């Protein structure tokens, strides 16, 4: 129904406006008596065989929603009814910011991809906390970043603010230094500043009565040498794991209109499928499976999901595939996982 009826209608309109429209519609429908139960009946599969225990947390299934979709933690309870095992909110920054000028979101329909240069648009971490207090049992990841106006030499302070504000309301943290849409942010992926940032957050973590897993989200554009550095950093800082991968700045092999292809920003969707799986496999093999990996990037089918899990991912996340394929994709993946048992 979604791909043949709803998607063609939604894809006629501006992507960012449709994103907000669909949020309003899902929220509205979820308030209708029994509608949430209907959604759960259509999409949720409850089976102990799907459960995963990863970095000390129990996931009801391994299929999550990636950061960037519910940036401000406005719809996580409702989205959970579509069958996700966990929801990652953010990227959140200490202060509210508008992000980059519009238009900043583009569909590459011929490539089943999306280019975005949103620029960490969000209402600020404290605003999200207000809504997270109304969590109805959703396992939540908190993706954190720095404000655009914060220079890199002060970036650690922004991450600390977000970490403290979210600590009581999320189950795990994701340090985002890999978005291509905040100027100079990816420089924080270099070994020295990244090690300092993660060690600082780990120190804050150790001050707590009980610690939360901290993960690092990395770009797909890293070289093998840089990926080896990432493995060493995970070992040195003792963070819980890696999310591989964020969006790519590569435009190799695209078929869409040149004007669209040349838009600046991070590319997600099917063009990222192979590269993100390669990164997962490289990290898994070179580290001897030393840490969990959440695989994300170009998952548009159950086959794509299984390939990432077979490459070494412990969990997976959807974003662009969810937009293109709809909530049935979550159910298809979970059914495929049960068949593979």
Secondary structure, DSSP 4 states (H G I P E B T S, - for coil): -IIIIIHHHHTTS-HHHHHHHHHHHHHHHHHSTTHHHHHHHHH----GGG-EEETTEEESSSEEEPTTSSTTSSSHHHHGGGT-SEEEEEEE-SS-B--SPSP-EEEEGGGTEEEE---S-BS-HHHHHHHHTT--S--EEEEE---TTS-GGGHHHHHHHHHHHHTTT-SEEEEE---TTSTTGGGGGSHHHHHHHHHHHHHHHHTSSS--EEEEEE-TT--HHHHHHHHHHHHHHT-SEEEE---B---TT--S-HHHHTS-SEEEEGGGHHHHHHHHHHHHHHTTS-SEEEEES---SHHHHHHHHHHT-SEEEESHHHHHH-THHHHHHHHHHHHT-
